[in-house]
Amino acid sequence: MRCFRLSNIVATSCGASARAEVCNRGGVLSTICVRGAKRIQCTAPVPRSIPPAGEDDAGVRSMFGASIPAMLRRLYQVVVLDSVSGMERCMQAPEGARRSPRFKAMTALGATAILLTLLNFVALSGEFQADLADRAWEFAIGLSDGPLKDALLAASPLFRHAAWTLGCISCYFLVPALIVVAVFREPLSAYGLTGRGFVRHLPIYLLLLAPVLVAVVIASGTEAFQETYPFYRNPHGWGDLLGWEALYASQFFALEFFFRGFLLHSLKGRLGVLAVPAMVVPYVMIHFTKPMPEAFGAVIAGSVLGVLALRTGTIWGGVLVHAAVAISMDVAALLQRGGLPGSH
């Protein structure tokens, strides 16, 4: 059996912690994922677009001598189709998994339906937020005079926004994390809550972030954008604004864990790479109250971040991109209307 290592473009199909090799056994090509000293035989043959032994980069080189349409088709085949195919074949269940892929998929889908319904009708309702804000105000008023009381009263304009954030974190993170630990009996690191691979893949996320920030600047002058953002329209100072942005960013951490961590990794064992579009559907639906371009953008963003979450094994890149874009949208909207602290 002759084996050779795949080119860098395709080699990542085995995931962040492995390298890919192609082996020729009796004229049949198959992929081997190598993790340390362990070799994992994939269940399906390698796509025929992968070059034969000794010519692993010939297919990539051949793109530059072809016509533009042929080059684009070849690039799509190598970068997307072969990569996705290899990622699906080499998908491995977390070590020590105690629940079947079917059980986890059914549990995650049921939990998603219930939690998103509770989020919409309870956590995001004005009644829930007003009630928590009133309770926080009564607690602050009842304190003895001192620095704590003064700090809480100064932050009182944020009480309602803090209630919104608490509702989002409860539905997006606390309950799903409890399901992973108590029901699936797996570590949260198996669902993207790990820093491993984040720094190595950071340039990819920064490359994705750059054009989005440009689009935010362009869109910030539109009427639809100004009607939607910022969520916190009248900050009373920089401390007030930074406090809100911290709450806002924490909500995006919870959101990324829910969609690109809990839901995606619960479905991958049953659906393979189709877990990505299955995750994107409810993700796009939570954007239906946003401007239409942002809702369409969620289709692309959700798909890209989903694939990257599977390939890298971490959600932190998505948290960075999501929080950076959201905060930039707030800042851009405030700049357009002269609402930044000290700009009056």
Secondary structure, DSSP 8 states (H G I E B T S, - for coil): -EEEE--HHHHGGG-TT-EEEEEEETTEEEEEEEETTEEEEEEEE--TTS--TT-TTHHHHHGGGS-HHHHHHHHHIIIIIHHHHHHHHT----TT--S-HHHHHHHHHHHHHHHHHHIIIIITSHHHHHHHHHHHHHHHHTS-SSHHHHHHHHTGGGHHHHHHHHHHHIIIIIHHHHIIIIII---GGGGT---TTHHHHHHHHHHHHHHHHHHHHHHTTSHHHHHH--SS---SSHHHHHHHHHHHHHHHHHHHIIIIIIIHHHHHHHHGGGHHHHHHHHHHHTTTTS-HHHHHHHHHHHHHHHHHHHHHS-SHHHHHHHHHHHHHHHHHHHHHTT-STT--
